[in-house]
Amino acid sequence: MKLVVAVSGATGAPYAKKLLDFLAEHGPAHGVSADLVFTTTGKQVWAQELGGAPRHPFKTWSNMDFTAPFASGSAGYDAMIVLPCSAGALARIAHGLSTDLVGRAADVMLKERRRLVLVLRETPLSLVHARAIVQVTEAGAI
């Protein structure tokens, strides 16, 4: 299984770190490989919540590098998780705004009918957020 992990700028970097640690330890034995992309604010929140830059064994792509293989459906990535997923990232994904690699990769997952998991980190929710949740759910996201 080929997986994309995206870290956006919402609070919750410890959750992303736990996922990355798990994938680093157990992924290869189960045939799971992962590529990683951080938004600019994702890196900032990571540093603020966890101290320092992320350390992991995964290929990391710049958020503006549209040459990343998972920016195309032909690369055959199986799934993507955005953890944490900011309300802004949710809205951009809901509206198909591929302004960065996270948005483009999510758009690819939806159009190819592949698994897209968005771990929204926002409370309280506004009606705008609720509508975006409905929109991505209707498009196939979890």
URCORSUL-V410995 format. One record per pair of residues at least 12 apart in sequence whose ideal C-beta (glycine too) atoms are under 10 Angstrom apart, sorted by sequence separation. I is the first residue (numbers start at 1). J is the second residue. If there is no record, write none. Layout:
I:J
I:J
This chain:
7:19
42:54
93:105
94:106
95:107
106:118
120:132
7:20
23:36
89:102
93:106
120:133
5:19
20:34
89:103
92:106
93:107
96:110
118:132
5:20
19:34
38:53
92:107
96:111
118:133
3:19
20:36
38:54
86:102
90:106
93:109
94:110
120:136
85:102
89:106
93:110
5:23
36:54
118:136
118:137
3:23
16:36
36:56
43:63
82:102
116:136
36:57
37:58
42:63
82:103
85:106
16:38
34:56
36:58
37:59
38:60
40:62
41:63
80:102
34:57
35:58
36:59
37:60
38:61
40:63
82:105
93:116
116:139
118:141
119:142
3:27
34:58
35:59
36:60
37:61
38:62
39:63
40:64
82:106
94:118
116:140
117:141
118:142
13:38
33:58
34:59
35:60
36:61
37:62
38:63
80:105
93:118
115:140
116:141
117:142
1:27
16:42
33:59
35:61
37:63
80:106
110:136
113:139
114:140
115:141
116:142
37:64
71:98
82:109
113:140
115:142
37:65
77:105
80:108
81:109
90:118
111:139
112:140
1:30
2:31
3:32
5:34
6:35
7:36
8:37
9:38
10:39
13:42
16:45
17:46
28:57
80:109
89:118
110:139
111:140
1:31
2:32
3:33
4:34
5:35
6:36
7:37
8:38
9:39
12:42
13:43
16:46
27:57
71:101
75:105
79:109
80:110
90:120
106:136
109:139
110:140
1:32
2:33
3:34
4:35
5:36
6:37
7:38
8:39
9:40
10:41
13:44
24:55
27:58
37:68
70:101
77:108
78:109
89:120
90:121
109:140
110:141
1:33
2:34
3:35
4:36
5:37
6:38
7:39
8:40
9:41
10:42
13:45
14:46
17:49
24:56
66:98
72:104
77:109
85:117
86:118
89:121
90:122
107:139
109:141
1:34
2:35
3:36
4:37
5:38
6:39
8:41
9:42
12:45
13:46
16:49
17:50
23:56
24:57
35:68
37:70
68:101
71:104
72:105
75:108
85:118
87:120
106:139
7:41
8:42
9:43
11:45
12:46
13:47
15:49
16:50
20:54
23:57
24:58
35:69
37:71
66:100
67:101
70:104
71:105
73:107
74:108
78:112
80:114
81:115
82:116
83:117
84:118
85:119
86:120
87:121
88:122
94:128
7:42
9:44
10:45
13:48
14:49
20:55
21:56
23:58
35:70
49:84
64:99
65:100
66:101
70:105
73:108
77:112
79:114
80:115
81:116
82:117
83:118
84:119
85:120
86:121
87:122
94:129
106:141
6:42
7:43
9:45
13:49
14:50
20:56
63:99
64:100
65:101
68:104
69:105
70:106
71:107
72:108
73:109
76:112
78:114
79:115
80:116
81:117
82:118
83:119
84:120
85:121
86:122
87:123
8:45
9:46
11:48
12:49
13:50
17:54
20:57
63:100
64:101
68:105
71:108
75:112
77:114
78:115
79:116
80:117
81:118
82:119
83:120
84:121
85:122
91:128
94:131
95:132
7:45
11:49
16:54
17:55
20:58
62:100
63:101
66:104
70:108
73:111
74:112
76:114
77:115
79:117
80:118
81:119
82:120
83:121
84:122
87:125
90:128
91:129
94:132
7:46
17:56
45:84
62:101
63:102
66:105
70:109
73:112
82:121
87:126
90:129
93:132
94:133
96:135
16:56
35:75
42:82
61:101
63:103
64:104
72:112
73:113
91:131
92:132
94:134
95:135
13:54
42:83
45:86
61:102
63:104
73:114
87:128
91:132
94:135
95:136
35:77
42:84
63:105
87:129
90:132
91:133
93:135
94:136
34:77
37:80
39:82
89:132
90:133
93:136
94:137
96:139
33:77
42:86
61:105
88:132
91:135
94:138
33:78
34:79
35:80
37:82
41:86
87:132
90:135
91:136
94:139
32:78
87:133
90:136
93:139
7:54
32:79
34:81
39:86
41:88
42:89
94:141
41:89
93:141
39:88
39:89
5:56
85:136
90:141
5:58
7:60
3:58
5:60
6:61
8:63
7:63
85:141
4:61
6:63
23:81
82:141
40:100
42:102
39:100
80:141
81:142
19:81
39:101
20:83
37:100
38:101
39:102
79:142
4:68
6:70
19:83
37:101
38:102
39:103
4:69
16:81
18:83
37:102
4:70
16:82
17:83
2:69
3:70
4:71
16:83
37:104
2:70
15:83
16:84
37:105
15:84
13:83
14:84
35:105
4:75
12:83
13:84
10:82
12:84
2:75
4:77
10:83
11:84
12:85
2:76
3:77
4:78
5:79
6:80
7:81
8:82
10:84
12:86
2:77
3:78
4:79
5:80
6:81
7:82
8:83
9:84
10:85
11:86
1:77
2:78
3:79
4:80
5:81
6:82
7:83
8:84
9:85
10:86
45:121
1:78
2:79
3:80
4:81
5:82
6:83
7:84
8:85
9:86
10:87
1:79
2:80
3:81
4:82
5:83
6:84
7:85
8:86
10:88
6:85
8:87
9:88
10:89
8:88
9:89
10:90
8:89
8:90
6:89
8:92
8:93
6:93
8:100
6:100
8:102
6:101
7:102
6:102
4:101
6:103
4:102
6:105
6:106
19:119
4:105
4:106
16:119
4:108
15:119
4:109
15:121
12:119
12:120
13:121
10:119
12:121
4:114
6:116
8:118
10:120
11:121
8:119
10:121
11:122
2:114
3:115
4:116
5:117
6:118
8:120
9:121
10:122
8:121
1:115
3:117
